[in-house]
Each structure stands twice: as C-alpha cells, then as structure tokens.
Amino acid sequence: MDTASRITAWNRAAEEMFGWSRHEVLGRSLTEAIVPAPALV
C-alpha cells in the first residue's frame, strides 16, 4: 500500500480471502477492495 492507501501488492492469499485478482485491485483504494459496498454508503 502506498501513502494514498492504494494497493501496490496483492498475493494469492488476498485473492482467496477477498475474491479480487491481483490485476483487479492493483492501484485501487484499499477501502474499495476490502470494505463491502453497502458499508460505503
């Protein structure tokens, strides 16, 4: 994760735990990737 909370690394365990592939999350906000959408509303 960088200083802006963007994902810079994602391993197989994270893929299995959160259901996102490395390609889908790199560069995205950590919050977008791990917090369920209804919780963001």
Helices and strands as residue ranges (DSSP letters): H 12-18, H 22-25, H 30-34, H 37-40
